[in-house]
């Protein structure tokens, strides 16, 4: 097998790099910050994000771009959604027809409204589009690093998706295959906005009934939005839809739920973000999804409510009241 490069040394990029290296693969983990990359290489652990997960011997760390993809068969992109374009632009000239590109970030580009696979296609200028695979599902890096049983979906053209399925699959990390890139991408992106709403409910002090309602009705919004953009409805009942929605709305590991909780407690958005070390993808994604939903005329009241809290300074309690007093409707 050829070399593997993981771009992005955050918690998720580190966890995925460890999975592949633990299977004996030669893996290079890339971080844009030279000092941080040198520290990771020296200490053999990501103290900042995954302090209890030591690096296998076959995992190396670098900050160099030149020649990074020489002989690379698998390129794993694990950088925040809003910087994906700029990072891809720096390495697109190194790609070959043998390189399978796997994107693991969950979001939609604000400036264009593009899904992230579309951003990648835009940057590689028509080359090797069939080689793009999306890896998404209900997987927190902290638990994956502890080898706790987890499942995820690899979506793409069958040949490439199956290769990624085999590349990542272990006894504790089970990978399923899908051909619905649109659905898998949108499930991973939209659920972050619903998770912010779930966090708001936690911050205000609501109970399990509220959380169940948000997850269920949030899933209905995800399906409507996905179908309007060409996704298969059934995809949202799977791991990258319902599964990811449940874990993100409920888990203490969830950055997006954390943002919502602090908003529900009365904190301002910028104050919350300034205190966080990792990126909450849901914050920019809510804006992108809201604008697309308006354009496509898709009803997404929960997502719209979150947008108003994030970008129009609406009080979280007012948002909840508006949702609960909307005109009565049939469930289906």
Secondary structure, DSSP 4 states (H G I P E B T S, - for coil): --EEEEE--SHHHHHHHHHHHHTT--EEEE-S-HHHHHHHHHHSEETTTEEEEEPPTTEEEE---TTTTTTEEEEEE-S-GGGHHHHHHHHGGG--TTPEEEE----B-TTT--BHHHHHHHHTTTSSGGGEEEEESS--HHHHTTT--EEEEEESSHHHHHHHHHHH--SSEEEEEES-HHHHHHHHHHHHHHHHHHHHHHHHT--HHHHHHHHHHHHHHHHHHHHHTT--GGGGGSIIIIIHHHHHHH-TT-HHHHHHHHHHTT--HHHHHHH-SS--HHHHHHHHHHHHHHHHT---HHHHHHHHHHHS---HHHHHHHHHTSPP----
